[in-house]
């Protein structure tokens, strides 16, 4: 009897929400842009960028929006995994959200609301 194949999406414990706008992830300690937010869930996020990020690193970051009138969202994250494509010079990193205020969480959850 063959086991049914389980897709990566089905293995996730939480729904990922794709980000429809350009949101940069900025390391508050170094001022370096880590990459762009791809998707997020209640407990995590994925970003893509041109530089690799080591696993098991903790960052205090700001999510910076293209509209300068929108204040950044601040949160603490820990890198869990990374995957690179050298041909495209792209690196994807998954993070666990380890610190976020209730207001920042509300704003994060509202990213893809119709008025955003």
Backbone as a printed PyTorch tensor [residue, N CA C, xyz], in Angstrom:
tensor([[[ 0.8430, -1.1830,  0.0000],
         [ 0.0000,  0.0000,  0.0000],
         [ 0.8890,  1.2480,  0.0000]],

        [[ 0.6220,  2.1580, -0.8960],
         [ 1.4030,  3.3970, -0.9980],
         [ 0.8910,  4.4330, -0.0110]],

        [[ 1.8300,  5.1230,  0.6280],
         [ 1.4550,  6.2280,  1.4920],
         [ 1.0880,  7.4230,  0.6180]],

        [[ 0.0500,  8.1560,  0.9830],
         [-0.2460,  9.3660,  0.2170],
         [ 0.8500, 10.3940,  0.4500]],

        [[ 1.2030, 11.1180, -0.5910],
         [ 2.2200, 12.1570, -0.4430],
         [ 1.6200, 13.3570,  0.2700]],

        [[ 2.3670, 13.8680,  1.2170],
         [ 1.9400, 15.0540,  1.9570],
         [ 2.7750, 16.2170,  1.4550]],

        [[ 2.1060, 17.2770,  1.0420],
         [ 2.8280, 18.4370,  0.5400],
         [ 3.3990, 19.2390,  1.7050]],

        [[ 4.4040, 20.0490,  1.3910],
         [ 5.0240, 20.9000,  2.3950],
         [ 3.9820, 21.8100,  3.0310]],

        [[ 3.0820, 22.3310,  2.2160],
         [ 2.0380, 23.2340,  2.7230],
         [ 1.1560, 22.5140,  3.7490]],

        [[ 0.8670, 21.2300,  3.5200],
         [ 0.0290, 20.4770,  4.4480],
         [ 0.7460, 20.1890,  5.7630]],

        [[ 2.0810, 20.1310,  5.7440],
         [ 2.8430, 19.8530,  6.9580],
         [ 2.8970, 21.0620,  7.8850]],

        [[ 2.6560, 22.2490,  7.3660],
         [ 2.7030, 23.4460,  8.1960],
         [ 1.5620, 23.4220,  9.1890]],

        [[ 1.8570, 23.8520, 10.3970],
         [ 0.8290, 23.8470, 11.4230],
         [-0.0510, 25.1000, 11.3620]],

        [[ 0.4220, 26.1390, 10.6970],
         [-0.3430, 27.3770, 10.6120],
         [-0.3750, 27.8740,  9.1690]],

        [[-1.4750, 28.5030,  8.8360],
         [-1.6170, 29.0600,  7.4920],
         [-0.6250, 30.2010,  7.2890]],

        [[ 0.0270, 30.2010,  6.1330],
         [ 0.9240, 31.2910,  5.7500],
         [ 0.1240, 32.2970,  4.9380]],

        [[ 0.3450, 33.5640,  5.2030],
         [-0.3330, 34.6310,  4.4760],
         [ 0.7080, 35.3320,  3.6250]],

        [[ 0.4900, 35.3090,  2.3170],
         [ 1.4120, 35.9460,  1.3800],
         [ 1.3020, 37.4660,  1.5080]],

        [[ 2.4370, 38.1380,  1.4130],
         [ 2.4700, 39.6000,  1.4970],
         [ 2.3900, 40.1630,  0.0810]],

        [[ 1.4340, 41.0520, -0.1310],
         [ 1.2040, 41.5980, -1.4710],
         [ 1.9600, 42.8910, -1.7390]],

        [[ 2.5780, 43.4550, -0.7230],
         [ 3.3020, 44.7170, -0.9190],
         [ 4.7730, 44.5220, -0.5600]],

        [[ 5.5850, 45.5020, -0.9060],
         [ 7.0130, 45.4420, -0.6170],
         [ 7.2500, 45.8660,  0.8360]],

        [[ 7.6940, 44.9150,  1.6560],
         [ 7.9810, 45.1890,  3.0590],
         [ 9.4130, 44.7360,  3.3230]],

        [[10.2890, 45.6950,  3.6160],
         [11.6840, 45.3700,  3.9140],
         [11.8330, 44.9850,  5.3840]],

        [[12.7410, 44.0380,  5.6420],
         [13.0460, 43.6100,  7.0040],
         [14.4170, 44.1730,  7.3440]],

        [[14.4530, 45.0940,  8.3070],
         [15.6600, 45.8340,  8.6680],
         [16.1530, 45.3950, 10.0440]],

        [[17.4190, 44.9870, 10.1330],
         [18.0520, 44.6250, 11.4020],
         [18.3040, 45.9170, 12.1820]],

        [[17.6900, 46.0640, 13.3380],
         [17.8170, 47.3000, 14.1070],
         [19.2220, 47.4980, 14.6720]],

        [[19.9560, 46.4310, 14.9380],
         [21.2990, 46.5880, 15.5140],
         [22.3160, 47.0560, 14.4880]],

        [[22.2370, 46.5510, 13.2680],
         [23.2460, 46.8850, 12.2610],
         [22.7540, 47.8950, 11.2340]],

        [[21.4380, 48.0630, 11.1230],
         [20.8790, 48.9200, 10.0900],
         [20.8270, 48.2450,  8.7260]],

        [[21.2600, 46.9890,  8.6550],
         [21.3130, 46.2420,  7.3920],
         [19.9290, 45.6980,  7.0360]],

        [[19.6020, 45.7550,  5.7600],
         [18.3760, 45.1340,  5.2780],
         [18.6210, 43.6460,  5.1350]],

        [[17.8390, 42.8340,  5.8530],
         [17.9750, 41.3860,  5.7800],
         [17.3100, 40.8260,  4.5280]],

        [[16.2730, 41.4850,  4.0530],
         [15.5540, 41.0270,  2.8660],
         [14.1550, 41.5910,  2.8500]],

        [[13.2840, 40.9500,  2.0760],
         [11.8900, 41.3590,  1.9600],
         [10.9810, 40.2770,  2.5220]],

        [[ 9.9330, 40.7110,  3.1930],
         [ 8.9570, 39.7940,  3.7630],
         [ 8.1820, 39.1120,  2.6370]],

        [[ 8.1430, 37.7740,  2.6610],
         [ 7.4270, 36.9850,  1.6560],
         [ 6.0680, 36.5720,  2.1840]],

        [[ 6.0600, 35.9850,  3.3990],
         [ 4.8150, 35.5750,  4.0210],
         [ 4.9960, 35.5360,  5.5290]],

        [[ 3.8670, 35.3680,  6.2300],
         [ 3.9090, 35.3170,  7.6880],
         [ 2.7610, 34.4520,  8.1820]],

        [[ 2.8960, 34.0220,  9.4200],
         [ 1.8390, 33.2920, 10.0990],
         [ 1.7640, 33.8380, 11.5220]],

        [[ 0.9660, 33.2180, 12.3410],
         [ 0.8330, 33.6820, 13.7190],
         [ 2.1720, 33.6690, 14.4550]],

        [[ 2.9920, 32.6480, 14.1860],
         [ 4.2380, 32.4870, 14.9320],
         [ 5.5060, 32.6540, 14.1170]],

        [[ 5.4050, 32.9090, 12.8160],
         [ 6.6160, 32.9480, 12.0200],
         [ 6.5060, 33.8010, 10.7770]],

        [[ 7.6230, 33.8380, 10.0580],
         [ 7.6730, 34.6080,  8.8140],
         [ 8.7830, 34.0600,  7.9360]],

        [[ 8.6890, 34.3460,  6.6520],
         [ 9.7490, 33.9880,  5.7180],
         [10.1430, 35.2450,  4.9590]],

        [[11.4620, 35.4070,  4.7860],
         [11.9540, 36.5330,  3.9980],
         [12.8690, 35.9980,  2.9020]],

        [[13.0810, 36.8130,  1.8790],
         [14.0440, 36.5040,  0.8390],
         [14.9550, 37.7100,  0.6730]],

        [[16.2320, 37.4140,  0.4180],
         [17.1980, 38.4870,  0.2570],
         [18.3980, 38.0390, -0.5450]],

        [[19.3360, 38.9510, -0.7460],
         [20.5150, 38.6500, -1.5530],
         [21.6830, 38.1270, -0.7210]],

        [[21.5650, 38.1700,  0.6100],
         [22.6360, 37.6670,  1.4920],
         [22.0980, 36.5300,  2.3500]],

        [[22.9160, 35.4890,  2.5560],
         [22.4600, 34.3920,  3.4200],
         [22.3930, 34.8300,  4.8810]],

        [[21.5050, 34.1910,  5.6320],
         [21.3660, 34.4540,  7.0640],
         [21.6020, 33.1340,  7.7820]],

        [[22.4550, 33.1720,  8.7840],
         [22.7560, 31.9630,  9.5510],
         [21.5350, 31.5060, 10.3350]],

        [[21.4340, 30.1770, 10.5120],
         [20.3840, 29.6180, 11.3420],
         [20.6880, 29.8840, 12.8080]],

        [[19.6430, 29.8790, 13.6270],
         [19.7550, 30.0370, 15.0870],
         [20.3200, 31.3860, 15.5140]],

        [[19.9890, 32.4280, 14.7650],
         [20.3890, 33.7950, 15.1260],
         [19.1430, 34.5610, 15.5650]],

        [[19.3150, 35.4280, 16.5340],
         [18.2110, 36.2520, 17.0290],
         [18.4100, 37.6720, 16.5270]],

        [[17.3260, 38.2680, 16.0550],
         [17.3480, 39.6250, 15.5110],
         [16.2140, 40.4390, 16.1140]],

        [[16.4780, 41.7110, 16.3270],
         [15.4360, 42.6970, 16.6000],
         [15.2800, 43.4530, 15.2960]],

        [[14.0940, 43.3760, 14.6970],
         [13.9110, 43.9300, 13.3570],
         [12.7600, 44.9210, 13.3030]],

        [[12.7640, 45.6680, 12.2090],
         [11.6460, 46.5330, 11.8390],
         [11.1590, 46.0900, 10.4810]],

        [[ 9.8530, 45.9920, 10.3220],
         [ 9.2530, 45.7930,  9.0090],
         [ 8.9680, 47.1890,  8.4770]],

        [[ 9.6540, 47.5480,  7.3980],
         [ 9.6080, 48.9060,  6.8590],
         [ 8.7980, 48.8920,  5.5660]],

        [[ 7.8450, 49.7940,  5.4700],
         [ 6.9250, 49.8560,  4.3390],
         [ 7.3690, 50.8960,  3.3240]],

        [[ 6.9280, 50.7200,  2.0760],
         [ 7.2600, 51.6510,  1.0060],
         [ 6.6930, 53.0420,  1.2420]],

        [[ 5.5700, 53.1240,  1.9330],
         [ 4.9350, 54.4020,  2.2430],
         [ 5.5720, 54.9630,  3.5170]],

        [[ 6.3370, 56.0730,  3.4130],
         [ 7.0260, 56.6110,  4.6000],
         [ 6.0800, 57.0720,  5.7070]],

        [[ 4.8000, 57.2570,  5.4020],
         [ 3.8600, 57.6730,  6.4450],
         [ 3.3970, 56.4900,  7.2990]],

        [[ 3.7200, 55.2680,  6.8790],
         [ 3.3620, 54.0800,  7.6510],
         [ 4.5070, 53.7420,  8.5930]],

        [[ 4.2630, 53.7950,  9.9000],
         [ 5.3560, 53.4850, 10.8310],
         [ 5.7680, 52.0160, 10.7440]],

        [[ 7.0420, 51.7260, 10.9930],
         [ 7.4990, 50.3360, 10.9420],
         [ 6.8830, 49.4980, 12.0650]],

        [[ 6.8850, 48.1880, 11.8530],
         [ 6.4650, 47.2300, 12.8730],
         [ 7.7390, 46.6360, 13.4650]],

        [[ 7.8690, 46.6820, 14.7850],
         [ 9.0520, 46.1370, 15.4460],
         [ 8.7310, 44.7730, 16.0460]],

        [[ 9.6890, 43.8260, 15.9120],
         [ 9.5190, 42.5130, 16.5100],
         [10.8520, 41.8090, 16.6520]],

        [[10.8760, 40.7970, 17.5110],
         [12.0460, 39.9510, 17.6860],
         [11.8190, 38.6340, 16.9720]],

        [[12.8470, 38.1520, 16.2450],
         [12.7240, 36.9140, 15.4820],
         [13.9860, 36.0650, 15.6350]],

        [[13.8220, 34.7710, 15.4270],
         [14.9540, 33.8520, 15.4400],
         [14.9520, 33.0640, 14.1390]],

        [[16.1170, 33.0040, 13.4750],
         [16.2150, 32.2690, 12.2070],
         [16.2250, 30.7730, 12.4820]],

        [[15.3630, 30.0370, 11.7770],
         [15.2240, 28.5970, 11.9770],
         [15.8470, 27.7780, 10.8580]],

        [[15.7140, 28.2440,  9.6280],
         [16.2410, 27.5170,  8.4740],
         [16.5670, 28.5110,  7.3730]],

        [[17.3880, 28.0580,  6.4540],
         [17.7260, 28.8800,  5.2910],
         [17.8810, 27.9880,  4.0720]],

        [[17.5230, 28.5190,  2.9260],
         [17.6790, 27.8050,  1.6620],
         [18.1780, 28.8110,  0.6350]],

        [[19.1870, 28.4090, -0.1300],
         [19.8060, 29.3270, -1.0790],
         [19.6980, 28.8010, -2.5050]],

        [[19.6720, 29.7320, -3.4460],
         [19.7510, 29.4200, -4.8580],
         [20.8970, 30.2650, -5.4130]],

        [[22.1150, 29.6740, -5.5000],
         [23.2820, 30.4430, -5.9450],
         [23.1210, 31.0210, -7.3500]],

        [[22.4200, 30.3170, -8.2220],
         [22.2450, 30.8190, -9.5890],
         [21.4640, 32.1230, -9.6100]],

        [[20.4650, 32.2270, -8.7450],
         [19.6480, 33.4440, -8.6790],
         [20.1810, 34.4480, -7.6640]],

        [[21.1980, 34.0360, -6.8950],
         [21.7270, 34.8620, -5.8100],
         [20.6150, 35.2890, -4.8620]],

        [[19.7330, 34.3140, -4.5180],
         [18.6200, 34.5500, -3.6020],
         [18.7070, 33.5770, -2.4410]],

        [[18.3000, 34.0430, -1.2820],
         [18.3250, 33.2390, -0.0690],
         [16.9850, 33.4300,  0.6420]],

        [[16.3720, 32.3270,  1.0150],
         [15.1180, 32.3400,  1.7490],
         [15.4110, 31.8900,  3.1600]],

        [[14.8180, 32.5730,  4.1480],
         [15.0410, 32.2350,  5.5480],
         [13.7030, 32.2260,  6.2740]],

        [[13.5050, 31.1760,  7.0790],
         [12.3130, 31.0730,  7.9130],
         [12.6430, 31.4940,  9.3320]],

        [[11.7550, 32.2470,  9.9370],
         [11.9490, 32.7790, 11.2820],
         [10.7800, 32.4310, 12.1920]],

        [[11.0850, 32.2910, 13.4560],
         [10.0840, 32.1580, 14.5050],
         [ 9.9730, 33.5230, 15.1730]],

        [[ 8.7660, 34.0100, 15.3760],
         [ 8.5610, 35.2960, 16.0610],
         [ 8.6710, 35.0390, 17.5640]],

        [[ 9.6660, 35.6580, 18.1930],
         [ 9.8940, 35.4310, 19.6190],
         [ 9.4580, 36.6090, 20.4890]],

        [[ 9.1900, 37.7430, 19.8740],
         [ 8.7550, 38.9060, 20.6410],
         [ 7.9930, 39.8750, 19.7660]],

        [[ 6.7440, 40.1360, 20.1530],
         [ 5.9280, 41.0800, 19.3890],
         [ 4.8610, 41.6510, 20.3200]],

        [[ 4.6660, 42.9480, 20.2590],
         [ 3.6550, 43.5860, 21.0960],
         [ 2.2680, 43.3000, 20.5240]],

        [[ 1.2360, 43.4110, 21.3400],
         [-0.1220, 43.2080, 20.8180],
         [-0.4490, 44.1630, 19.6620]],

        [[-0.0030, 45.4120, 19.7640],
         [-0.2630, 46.3820, 18.6860],
         [ 0.4790, 45.9870, 17.4160]],

        [[ 1.7440, 45.5740, 17.5460],
         [ 2.5110, 45.1480, 16.3670],
         [ 1.8730, 43.9100, 15.7400]],

        [[ 1.3890, 42.9660, 16.5580],
         [ 0.7240, 41.7730, 16.0210],
         [-0.5300, 42.1660, 15.2470]],

        [[-1.3100, 43.0900, 15.7980],
         [-2.5290, 43.5460, 15.1100],
         [-2.1760, 44.1540, 13.7520]],

        [[-1.1330, 44.9550, 13.7180],
         [-0.7180, 45.5830, 12.4650],
         [-0.1900, 44.5560, 11.4680]],

        [[ 0.5570, 43.5650, 11.9660],
         [ 1.0610, 42.5030, 11.0930],
         [-0.0990, 41.7280, 10.4850]],

        [[-1.0760, 41.3790, 11.3000],
         [-2.2360, 40.6270, 10.8140],
         [-3.0670, 41.4270,  9.8230]],

        [[-2.9680, 42.7590,  9.8740],
         [-3.7460, 43.6280,  8.9880],
         [-3.0090, 43.9470,  7.6780]],

        [[-1.8110, 43.3850,  7.4840],
         [-1.0180, 43.7200,  6.2940],
         [-1.7770, 43.5580,  4.9860]],

        [[-2.5390, 42.4950,  4.8540],
         [-3.2280, 42.2330,  3.5950],
         [-4.6970, 42.5980,  3.6380]],

        [[-5.0860, 43.4050,  4.6150],
         [-6.4580, 43.8740,  4.6620],
         [-6.7240, 44.7460,  3.4360]],

        [[-7.9660, 44.8330,  2.9640],
         [-8.2800, 45.5810,  1.7440],
         [-7.8000, 47.0210,  1.7330]],

        [[-7.7180, 47.6760,  2.9110],
         [-7.3020, 49.0830,  2.9270],
         [-5.8000, 49.2470,  3.0410]],

        [[-5.0100, 48.1730,  3.0320],
         [-3.5540, 48.2670,  3.1370],
         [-2.9230, 48.3100,  1.7640]]])
